[in-house]
Amino acid sequence: MDMIILPPVIDRTTASALLSQLDQAISGKNDVVVEGRDVTRIGQAGLQLLLSAQLTAASRGVAMTVHASHAMQAAADLTGLTQTFSWVGDSHDQ
């Protein structure tokens, strides 16, 4: 299993930095866990990146689990993408 820990703020700059890390993780055959519990702010670029990674992982047959923070869930709600993402809630929210 590969794990990626997301930074507290995901904007265009950090999304660019995460791109290669996510691509490398989903290029293998291991399951991927994306830990987002510390994310306090995520922008459109971050949402696009995570959605693209989720779709790419699925097309490659790689299981990708995203533990979303409250901020990530709220951003998905705001953009109308809640049903598009396959996220699990933050462990602090459960």
ZICOR-V193892 format. One record per residue. N is the residue number from 1. RES is the residue in three letters. OMEGA is omega as a letter, one per 40 degrees, with the letter a starting at -180 (NA if undefined). D_CENTER is the distance of its C-alpha to the mean C-alpha in whole Angstrom. Layout:
N/RES/OMEGA/D_CENTER
N/RES/OMEGA/D_CENTER
This chain:
1/MET/i/16
2/ASP/i/13
3/MET/i/11
4/ILE/i/9
5/ILE/a/9
6/LEU/i/8
7/PRO/a/11
8/PRO/i/12
9/VAL/i/12
10/ILE/i/10
11/ASP/a/13
12/ARG/a/14
13/THR/a/15
14/THR/i/12
15/ALA/i/10
16/SER/i/13
17/ALA/a/13
18/LEU/a/10
19/LEU/a/11
20/SER/i/13
21/GLN/i/12
22/LEU/a/9
23/ASP/i/12
24/GLN/a/14
25/ALA/a/12
26/ILE/i/12
27/SER/a/16
28/GLY/i/17
29/LYS/i/18
30/ASN/i/16
31/ASP/a/14
32/VAL/i/10
33/VAL/i/9
34/VAL/a/6
35/GLU/a/8
36/GLY/a/7
37/ARG/a/11
38/ASP/a/12
39/VAL/i/10
40/THR/i/13
41/ARG/i/13
42/ILE/a/10
43/GLY/a/12
44/GLN/i/12
45/ALA/i/11
46/GLY/i/8
47/LEU/i/7
48/GLN/i/9
49/LEU/a/7
50/LEU/i/4
51/LEU/i/7
52/SER/i/9
53/ALA/i/7
54/GLN/a/7
55/LEU/i/11
56/THR/i/12
57/ALA/a/11
58/ALA/a/13
59/SER/i/16
60/ARG/a/16
61/GLY/a/17
62/VAL/i/14
63/ALA/i/13
64/MET/i/9
65/THR/i/8
66/VAL/i/5
67/HIS/a/8
68/ALA/i/7
69/SER/i/10
70/HIS/i/13
71/ALA/i/12
72/MET/i/9
73/GLN/a/11
74/ALA/i/14
75/ALA/i/12
76/ALA/i/11
77/ASP/a/15
78/LEU/a/16
79/THR/i/15
80/GLY/a/16
81/LEU/a/13
82/THR/a/13
83/GLN/a/14
84/THR/a/12
85/PHE/i/9
86/SER/a/9
87/TRP/i/8
88/VAL/a/10
89/GLY/i/12
90/ASP/a/12
91/SER/i/15
92/HIS/a/17
93/ASP/a/17
94/GLN/NA/18
